[in-house]
């Protein structure tokens, strides 16, 4: 596992980051629960191709897993419609 966060070679502007986050969330919702994991794996692979560096991609995977938050109860309730 990476000991320090992966530093992007070209950081996104905060506004662009927010727009991309929202678009990613929308695309995940559009893919639906049954295809969510496949969509995310495909997206990651396409982005890995853009990075073109296996070591950086592996570091990003480790960093993402390490910082993964536990879903809150309210997020679970929104997904199930309770």
Order of alpha helices (4+ residues) and beta strands (2+ residues): alpha-alpha-alpha-alpha
